[in-house]
Amino acid sequence: MALRRDVVSSAAEVVALRQALEGGDIIVTTGLILQELLQGFAGARAHKAIVERFSALPSLNPERQDHIDAVVLRNQCRRAGLQIGTIDPLLAQLCIRHGRTLQTTDNDFVQAAVHCPLRLWKQGR
């Protein structure tokens, strides 16, 4: 079931994620992503489907130091002229601390990765 759209996306990121999940690769998430997804959907059916699907994924949870380091990362980006919100630097920091590669279509992360050691997924890798 496609949650956001009636059609299944053919975007490279979506295809790669689907293949990774079907292939048994380890995919991790965080409660921040779950929260953002749930905020974007209305209705009990979509809510239930998202919660059920995410319960199968290991979750990274931020620690106090992650919040502190996320502020440092956000300030580095701001000094370089990049305005990013509050959640994105925390997501980036979790990936950095845990040595994870972030898969995203959000260009803010691409720009932020110039100013920090954030690894981003690239097609063909």
C-alpha positions as CSV (number, residue, x, y, z in Angstrom):
1,M,0.0,0.0,0.0
2,A,1.3,3.4,-0.9
3,L,0.7,5.7,2.0
4,R,1.2,9.2,0.6
5,R,0.2,8.6,-3.0
6,D,-2.1,6.3,-5.0
7,V,0.9,5.4,-7.2
8,V,4.2,3.9,-6.2
9,S,7.1,6.3,-6.6
10,S,9.8,5.5,-9.0
11,A,12.3,8.0,-7.5
12,A,15.7,6.5,-7.1
13,E,15.7,7.0,-3.3
14,V,12.3,5.2,-3.0
15,V,13.4,2.3,-5.2
16,A,16.6,1.9,-3.3
17,L,14.9,1.9,0.1
18,R,12.3,-0.6,-1.1
19,Q,15.1,-2.9,-2.4
20,A,17.0,-2.5,0.8
21,L,14.0,-3.4,2.9
22,E,13.1,-6.4,0.7
23,G,16.7,-7.5,0.6
24,G,16.9,-7.6,4.4
25,D,19.4,-4.7,4.7
26,I,19.6,-3.0,8.1
27,I,17.6,0.2,7.9
28,V,17.4,2.4,11.0
29,T,15.2,5.3,11.8
30,T,14.5,7.6,14.7
31,G,11.4,8.8,16.5
32,L,11.9,12.1,14.8
33,I,11.2,10.6,11.4
34,L,8.2,8.7,12.7
35,Q,6.8,11.9,14.2
36,E,7.3,13.9,11.0
37,L,5.6,11.2,9.0
38,L,2.6,10.9,11.3
39,Q,2.2,14.7,11.3
40,G,1.9,14.5,7.5
41,F,-1.0,12.0,7.4
42,A,-4.6,12.2,8.5
43,G,-6.8,9.3,9.5
44,A,-6.5,6.3,11.8
45,R,-5.8,3.9,9.0
46,A,-2.6,5.7,7.8
47,H,-1.5,6.3,11.3
48,K,-1.8,2.6,12.2
49,A,0.0,1.5,9.0
50,I,2.9,3.9,9.6
51,V,3.3,2.9,13.3
52,E,3.2,-0.8,12.4
53,R,5.7,-0.5,9.6
54,F,8.1,1.6,11.7
55,S,7.9,-0.8,14.6
56,A,9.9,-3.3,12.5
57,L,12.9,-0.9,12.2
58,P,15.6,-0.3,14.8
59,S,15.5,3.2,16.2
60,L,18.3,5.6,17.0
61,N,17.5,7.8,20.0
62,P,19.2,11.1,20.6
63,E,21.2,11.6,23.8
64,R,21.9,14.9,25.5
65,Q,25.2,15.3,23.7
66,D,23.5,14.8,20.3
67,H,21.3,17.8,21.0
68,I,24.4,19.8,22.0
69,D,26.3,18.7,18.9
70,A,23.3,19.4,16.7
71,V,23.3,23.0,17.8
72,V,27.0,23.3,16.9
73,L,26.3,21.8,13.5
74,R,23.3,24.2,13.0
75,N,25.5,27.2,13.9
76,Q,28.3,26.1,11.5
77,C,25.7,26.0,8.8
78,R,24.2,29.3,9.7
79,R,27.6,31.0,9.7
80,A,28.1,29.6,6.2
81,G,24.7,31.2,5.1
82,L,22.6,28.0,5.3
83,Q,19.4,28.3,7.3
84,I,18.2,24.9,8.5
85,G,15.6,24.1,11.1
86,T,15.9,22.4,14.4
87,I,15.2,18.8,13.5
88,D,17.5,18.4,10.5
89,P,20.7,19.1,12.4
90,L,19.6,16.6,15.0
91,L,19.0,13.9,12.3
92,A,22.3,14.7,10.8
93,Q,24.1,14.5,14.1
94,L,22.5,11.0,14.8
95,C,23.8,9.8,11.5
96,I,27.3,11.2,12.2
97,R,27.5,9.8,15.7
98,H,26.4,6.3,14.6
99,G,28.3,6.3,11.4
100,R,25.2,6.0,9.3
101,T,24.5,7.2,5.8
102,L,21.4,9.4,5.4
103,Q,19.0,8.7,2.6
104,T,17.0,11.8,1.8
105,T,15.5,13.9,-1.0
106,D,15.8,17.1,1.2
107,N,18.4,19.4,-0.4
108,D,19.0,21.0,3.0
109,F,21.0,17.9,4.0
110,V,23.0,18.1,0.8
111,Q,24.0,21.6,1.6
112,A,24.6,20.8,5.3
113,A,26.9,17.9,4.4
114,V,29.4,20.5,2.9
115,H,29.9,21.8,6.4
116,C,30.0,18.6,8.5
117,P,31.0,14.9,8.1
118,L,27.4,13.8,7.2
119,R,27.4,10.9,4.7
120,L,24.6,11.0,2.2
121,W,23.3,8.1,0.0
122,K,24.0,8.5,-3.6
123,Q,22.6,6.4,-6.4
124,G,24.9,3.7,-7.6
125,R,26.7,3.2,-4.3
